[in-house]
Amino acid sequence: MIIMKNQVKRCLVLMALLLPLCAFAAEPNEVKGYQDYRSKLIADQTRPIYHLISPEGGAHVADPNFAFFWKGKYHLFFIGGSGYAHVSSLDLVHWRWHPNFQGPLCSGGIIVNKDGRPMLISTSAWENGKPVLFTALDDELDTWSQPIPIEVKVQPGQDVSKMVCWDPEIWVDGDTTYAVQGVFPLEVGKEATLMKSTDQKNWEYVGLFMSREMPDVQRNAEVARKNEDVSCPNFFKIGDPADKSWAGKWMLLCISHIRGCRYYLGDWKNEQFVPEFHARMNWSLSEGMKDGDHGGEFFAPESLLAPDGRRVMWAWLFAMSHKRISETWHEAMSLPRELSLPKDGVLRIKPLKELEQLRHSPICEKDIVVESGATNRLKNVSGDTIEIMATIKQGDASRYGVRLLCDKENGNGLDLVVEPGAKSIKLGSTTAPFELKRGEDIQLRIFVDRSIVEVFVNDRQAMVKQHAYAPGDVGLCLFSEGGKMEVRELKAWTMAASNPW
């Protein structure tokens, strides 16, 4: 971590030295235009400072793809306005922008091929919708080969009527490379299918990827927009990096276009995924969306395996939302999340540990009591770019929580509400299931980044919300109903910017 920090500091110092030289070489009008534009971004008090967003005003930020650790750097691509945007990082927090990759603009996956080079798979309109392979030609992943279309060999008697070419994912198991092709959005009668290759050149059709569908997934409606599809698939083995005795499970991280991000846990047996469990990561549509629309607040996931064994994921926030808070930014990438699966089989979801390097100006308060019906405004904790960590004793209150970004009268904020009786947690208008164990404290990790709020609860649940607020509405209140709330400890930090403006 110390090495990473020093590398980042050296990069920032180098950028500070080079920027004046670049300005000196530019024409005066170009320099003034850049300065005016930069000033406009800095002046926008809704623009997130530590979520990954486009440096261009209002530029489209969509599906993250091809997340990969290569030669000491983390790489992430995402669908932008022109090809795939490409960023790299030493620490998953501070990002460097690369030239766009002019790929086919469909979600896909990435592996190291048999020649030891990064190779990605996608679906190309240039090749009549066939899956295609690209190979990296340099270690910065800036230059790629021409696409090589995959021809899938079908054996006599195999039924391919449910197969479509859509959002392929690729992985290696032993000497065999597998690729799953997702289901075309909202199409009735199609299913995810599997193909394989032993040389990554000759491919054969295997069959249906999943052995069954789970009961809470809608796939049998006659109306297309009532069906859930399998898009943006990401398939990998997951366990607990700290527990070598636990073999773990296989995880399919994906979306359905009408319900957003979701995941399956199960086994990989006889060249087929056998799902045993299904759950959601998205709990409502983006603002302005209606049932059947394409979108969600947490959408289009992607993940990578870090060198230390952690599984790190991102998602596209506010996919296709009609809500536009500012002209200088639209959608964003979520904060990176660490996923793990211990022996109890319950997925753990934590904020990325490296985010802690952004903390400064710590504040800690202990033994706060909020009486039933009261709203307590904290005097020492406020802000719109903060992290909050609160440990709350499980008590008798029927409804309690935190109001964020509230005005001087403690109104117009975004409420984070725990409702033990309903076994739920609410963030604004969005409700997610959450059940406390007997006698368990509730631990809230809250990240406020201007108008984006992300919440992590006991490492077992996570939520995100977009919230429009007025400049100066930065208050933080605690409230309780139906009993008192006892906060054992509340810590807060102001968060530094990670976006290069």
TAHUNOR-V914749 format. One record per helix or strand. SS is the DSSP state (2 for helix, 1 for strand). FROM is the first residue (numbers start at 1). TO is the last residue. If there is no record, write none. Layout:
# TAHUNOR-V914749
SS;FROM;TO  SS;FROM;TO
This chain:
# TAHUNOR-V914749
2;2;25  2;28;43  1;64;70  1;73;79  1;84;89  1;96;101  1;109;112  1;118;123  2;125;127  1;131;136  1;144;144  1;148;149  1;152;153  1;169;173  1;176;181  1;193;197  1;203;208  1;210;210  2;224;226  1;231;238  1;249;256  1;260;269  1;272;280  1;296;305  1;311;319  1;326;326  1;329;329  1;332;333  1;337;341  1;347;351  2;353;358  1;359;370  1;375;377  1;385;392  1;399;406  1;414;419  2;420;422  1;424;427  1;430;433  1;442;449  1;452;457  1;461;466  1;475;481  1;485;495
